[in-house]
Amino acid sequence: MDTKVHLTDLHTERNNWNQSIAFWKDDLASMQNRLEAIVNANSKTEVTAQVEHFQNQFIRQREVLDILKHDIHEAEAEMARIVEANPVATDRKTAPDHVHLRDQVVTFEKLYAELKTEFNTFVAKVL
C-alpha cells in the first residue's frame, strides 16, 4: 500500500534535498581544491595513488548528485502535472510518498559522510 503525503510536504522535502545537493557540490569542490594542494606539495607514489582514488570518488559523487537532482526534478514535474490536472485545493492534495527518492538521498548521505571521513583522515596524514 502506497502511503499518501501532502503535496506541500513532498515539495518542501524536495527543496531541502536540492539545497543539500548544492551544499554537497560546493563541499566536493572544496575537497577537490585541498586534493590539488596535496598533489602540489607531495609527489610520493603512495600519495599519488590515494589522490587518484579520491579524484575518482569525487567524480562519481558528482555524477550521483546529478542523477539525484534529475530524479528530484522529474518528481517535481510529475507533481506539477497532478496540480495542473486538478488545480482545486492543491494545499490539501496528496500523492504517493517518494520513498525511493528518500532512500537514494539517505544512501548518498551515508556514503558521502564515509568518503568525507576517509578523505579528512588522508589529509591529516599527508599534511
C-alpha positions in Angstrom: 0.0 0.0 0.0 1.4 3.4 -1.0 1.5 6.0 1.7 -0.1 9.3 0.7 1.6 12.6 1.6 0.5 16.2 1.1 2.0 17.7 -2.0 3.3 20.7 0.0 5.3 18.3 2.3 6.7 16.5 -0.7 7.6 19.8 -2.4 9.3 21.1 0.8 11.3 17.9 1.2 12.5 18.1 -2.4 13.5 21.7 -2.0 15.6 20.7 1.1 17.2 18.0 -0.9 18.1 20.4 -3.7 19.7 22.7 -1.1 21.6 19.8 0.2 22.8 18.8 -3.3 24.1 22.4 -3.8 26.0 22.2 -0.5 27.5 18.8 -1.3 28.6 20.0 -4.7 30.3 23.0 -3.1 31.8 20.7 -0.5 33.2 18.4 -3.2 34.7 21.4 -4.9 36.4 22.4 -1.6 37.8 18.8 -1.2 39.0 18.8 -4.8 40.9 22.1 -4.1 42.5 20.5 -1.0 43.4 17.5 -3.1 45.1 19.7 -5.6 47.1 21.4 -2.9 48.2 17.9 -1.7 49.3 17.0 -5.2 51.4 20.2 -5.5 53.0 19.6 -2.1 53.7 15.9 -2.3 54.6 13.6 -5.2 55.2 10.3 -3.4 53.8 7.2 -5.1 51.6 6.2 -2.3 50.1 9.7 -2.0 49.6 9.8 -5.8 47.6 6.6 -5.7 45.4 7.9 -2.9 44.9 11.2 -4.8 43.7 9.3 -7.8 41.4 7.2 -5.6 39.8 10.4 -4.3 39.6 12.1 -7.7 37.7 9.1 -8.9 35.4 9.2 -5.9 34.7 12.9 -6.3 33.8 12.4 -9.9 31.4 9.6 -9.0 29.8 11.6 -6.2 29.2 14.5 -8.6 27.6 12.0 -11.1 25.3 10.6 -8.4 24.3 14.1 -7.3 23.4 15.0 -11.0 21.3 11.9 -11.1 19.6 12.7 -7.8 18.9 16.3 -9.0 17.4 15.0 -12.2 15.2 12.5 -10.4 14.0 15.2 -8.0 13.2 17.4 -10.9 11.2 14.7 -12.6 9.3 14.1 -9.3 8.5 17.8 -9.2 7.4 17.8 -12.8 5.0 14.9 -12.0 3.6 16.8 -9.1 3.1 19.9 -11.3 1.1 17.7 -13.7 -1.1 16.5 -10.9 -1.8 20.1 -9.9 -2.4 21.2 -13.4 -4.9 18.3 -14.0 -7.0 19.5 -11.0 -5.9 22.8 -9.5 -8.6 23.0 -6.9 -7.4 22.8 -3.2 -3.9 21.9 -4.0 -2.8 22.6 -0.4 -4.9 19.5 0.6 -4.0 17.2 -2.2 -1.9 14.1 -1.6 0.3 11.9 -3.7 2.2 8.7 -3.2 5.2 9.2 -0.9 8.6 9.4 -2.7 10.2 6.6 -0.7 12.6 5.6 -3.5 14.0 9.2 -3.7 14.3 9.4 0.1 16.2 6.1 0.1 18.5 7.4 -2.6 19.2 10.6 -0.6 19.7 8.8 2.7 22.1 6.3 1.0 24.0 9.1 -0.6 24.3 11.0 2.7 25.7 7.9 4.4 28.3 7.1 1.6 29.2 10.8 1.4 29.9 11.0 5.1 32.1 7.9 4.9 34.0 9.4 2.0 34.5 12.7 3.7 35.8 11.0 6.9 38.2 8.9 4.8 39.3 12.0 2.9 39.9 14.0 6.1 41.9 11.1 7.6 44.0 11.1 4.4 44.5 14.9 4.5 45.6 14.7 8.2 48.2 12.1 7.4 49.8 13.8 4.4 49.7 17.5 5.6 
